[in-house]
Amino acid sequence: MRSFVDRPMKNLLVVEDDAVQQMSIRELIGNGDVNTTMVASGREALDALASQKFDCMVLDLGLPDMTGVELLEEIKKSADSRTIPVIIYTARDLLAGESDKLKGLAESIVIKDASSPGRLLDETTLLLHRNAARLPERQRRMLESYHQGVLENKKVLLVDDDIRNIFAMTSVLERFKMSVVSAENGKDAIEILVNSRDIDIVLMDIMLPMMDGYATTKAIREIAGFENLPIIAVTAKAMKGDREKCIAAGASDYLSKPVDTEQLRAILRLWLHR
């Protein structure tokens, strides 16, 4: 059976009581690969979550029947919905105590301003695991503008046991103005990370000798300080369930070979802008 994470169509729940905002969010994010459900109250959001599985939720805090914190606390009580990634999208400034509480309940908080549409598109693209290179041109341009210059001087660890792949990928990454270090096995990759501590992102081939990419990723996640390091798994070919296996092992996202240059650029930008 095709895994939930691996489906081409993703389900987004938007909790927003303003009809104009609902329409603008749908237009901003909408495409053939995202099915957006709009609800206008906390109660409607809980009912939707009880009846359907969602990949991500965008939440405005100004709801008519309960506060955003109350809704999130209700969601976290349910085993079925507590793991849903949440993006707070709000026009009002947050009080210090409220901000701290929301940071513990949501993946990110986007304050509505001139640059917020780009950031909201960026966050939802990331959390829905969309292929940014395949977005409509308007959305791609918005993300490119938002991510301008984000790859320059960033350091990437490339883990692959095939020297030809390392050579080819290094030339692409250097064109992005990135600094590249490489490892041919999991043990060496971990050693480089622990000793240098200046790696911004990892491209992890899954088919490694002895310690494969899944085991290497799990081991990295167990080291203090690397819990949030972006690790992009690179698989030999796109297979059903690949992404779910990679995410379960601790990868942030995944690419399949042959790696498309524009998709690689897009996925690096998404993770390095966080």
Summary of the structure (lengths in Angstrom):
residues: 274
radius of gyration: 19.4
end to end distance: 32.8
largest distance: 59.1
contacts: 861
relative contact order: 0.11
helix: 43%
strand: 18%
